[in-house]
Amino acid sequence: MPTGRRRLRLAPSLLSADFAALGDAVRAAEAGGADALHLDVMDGHFVPNISFGPALVAAVRARTRLPLDVHLMISDPLRYLEPFHRSGGDTLVFHVESDADPEEVVRRAHAIGVEVGGAVKPETPLAALDRVFDRLDQVLVMSVHPGFSGQEFLPDVVPKLREARRRIDRSGTTTDLSIDGGVTASTAVVAAEAGATFFVCGNAVFAGGEVAANLRRLRAAVDEGAVRAIR
């Protein structure tokens, strides 16, 4: 691995897959070399759209051994930690902008034995995670506004990625630094160079149906960015 230390992982977002053939998309992503699968949970309140629930997560869990990264774009993450964990979520990522107390979300998630991530919208400073930063298993920097797929990567978030990378390195933890939104082969290079290790990629994986080839391109891009980061 180019970094020598950091594990770089690709997590295709099933929000960009064909819902009528979701099982096929899961199998194609796994066969193509995905490291995890990303599932976006939307409640129609925290974000305008409504998407996946625990039953969908359970259906995906039954069809793959890949880790499931469940992104809770919902106002009340505390209420749903246990249902999504029971359904097969390996990491539950909540938004610091939600109605819940971040410290209580982290405490409850770890108490039930599930990894927990903290997410910040593009306009939210990283400092919003200060109270829980060192206890997170994942820090997610949104590079689009949450709630809609197909948006373009916002380059203004790159300094926030670098700041998060410095904080994680200083802490000496193995916390994942995730980037989500508009991740393509070109933007993945930028994100990896800034220190991201976990890449949520939607349309760049499922567009055109060439899932394995798309994942190979993304893998080469994150490897290139990681090499640039250590030069």
N, C-alpha and C positions, 0 to 999 in steps of 0.2 A: 504494500500500500504506500502511496507516495509520501504521506506524512510521516510514516514510520511509527506513529502512535495513534492517531485519531482514526476511528472507524467511520467511514463515509457510507451512508445508507440512502437508498432511493425508496420512496414510499408513494406508489401511484395512488392518486385520489379517485375513489370509485364514483365520486360525483360527476366525473367526466366520462364515465363508461356508459355503454348502452344498457339502460335499466332493463330492457326486455331480454337481455342476454348477460345478466350480471355474473352468473356462474362461469360462463365462458371467459368473461373479462378477468375474473379472479384466477382462473387456471392459466390464462395467457400471461398474466403478470408474474405469477409464480414461476412458470416455465421459462419466462424471459429473463429471470434473474433479479426480480424485485426483492428487496430486503424486508419490507413490511407493506402493509396496506393502510391507507388513510381513509377514514370515514367521517364525513362532515355531518354533524347533528345540528339541525336548525329548528328553532321553536316558533318562528313567525312573530317573535316579540323582540328578542335581542337583535335578530336580523329579520328582514322582511319575509324570507322564504321559509318553507317547511320541508324537511328532508327525512333523514333516516331515524328510526327508533330502535329500541333494544331488539325487537324481533328480526330486523334486517341484519343487525350485528351478529345475532345468533346464527342466522342463515349463512353468513359469510364464514363465521367461525367453523361451521360444520364442513366447509369446503376447502379449508386451507390450514396449514400449520404455521403460516407466516404470522408474525406479531401484528396485532391490530391496534392502530393508533387512532383513537377516537377523539375527535375535536368537538368539544361541547360549546357550540355557539348558541348558548342558551342563558336565560336570565337567572335561573335557579339551579346551578350545578350540584349543590349539596343534595337536592332531592333525587338526583339521577345517578349519583356515583355508584351506588350498589346495583341498580338495575343494569347499567352498562357493563359493570365488572362481571356480574353473573352471566351476562350474555356473551362474554368472551373478550371484552376489551382488555388489552395488556397495558396500555398507557391511556389515561384519561386527561385530556388537556382542557383546562378551563380558562376563561377570559378574566383578567384582573378587572375589567370594566363591568363585569356582571354584578348582580345584587348581593352576592355572597361575600363573606369575610374571607380573604385569601388564606389566612392562617388556619381557619377552620376547615376549609376545603383540603388543604395539604394534610392537616392532622387526620381528618376523617379518611382520606384516600389511603394514607399509609397504614391506618388502623385496620382497614379491610384487606390490606395486602396487595394494593394495585399501585403501579407507578403513576406519578402525577406530573403534568406539565403546566406551566403558566404561559399564557399568550398575551401579547400586546398588539393592539391595532396600530396601523402606520402612524397615527397622530399621537399615540400614547408614549410618553417617555419610559425608558427602561426602569427608571427609578420607581415607577409604580409597583414593581415587583420586589422592592428592597426588603420588605419584611419576611419574604419567603424564598428569596433567590437561592440561598445556599442549601435549601431543602428540596429543591425541585429536581426531578429526574430529567426534565426537558424544559428548555426555554424556547418558546416559539415567537419569532418575529414575523408578523404579517407583512407581506410585501404587496398586498392589495387590501381593499376594504372588504371585510368579511361579508359573506352572504350570497355571492354570485361567482360562478366559474367563468373562465375565459377572459379575465381582466389582465391588463398589462402590468408587468413588474414596475414598482415604484422605486427608482434609484435612490430617493431620499432616505430610504431605510438602511442603506449600507453602513453609514456611520454607527447606527444603533447595533447592527450585527457585530461590528468591530469592537464596540464597547462591551457587548455581552461576551465576546470571545476573550477579551482581556480579563473580565471578572471571573469567568469560569477557569481560565488558566491560573489565575492567582489563587483560587480556592483549592486547586489540586484535585477536583472531582472529575468524574466521567460524565457529567451532565451533557446531554445532547443539546446542540444548538440547531434549532429547526428553522427553516425558511419555507413559507407557504404563500404562493400567489404569483402567477406569471413566470413560473420556473421553466425555462427552455434551455437548450444547449448553450445559448449565448449568456443568459442571465445566471445559469448554474455556475459558470466559470467565475463570475463576479462574486456570487455568494460564497462559493468555496474559498476563494482567495481572502474574503473577509472573515472566514472562520466557521462558516456553517458546516455541520456534519450530517444533518438529516434533511433531506430534500423532498418536499411534497410536490409532486408533479402530476398534473391532470391531463390537459389536452395534449401536452408534449409526449405523453405515453400512448394515449388511446386514439389520437387522430390518425385516420388513414388505415387503422387496423393492423399496422406493422409494429406490434407491441415489443417484440424482442429487439428489432432493429432500433426502435426509438429508445429503448432502455440502454442499448449499447452506446448510442450517441450521448445520452445523458451521463452514463458512467465515465466515458472519456472526458466529458466536460468537467465533471467534478474532480476527477483525477488531475486534470490540467490546472484547475484553480488551486487545488491543494499544493501542487508543486510550486506554483507562483508564490504561494503564501510563505514558503520556507526559503525562498531565494534571498 
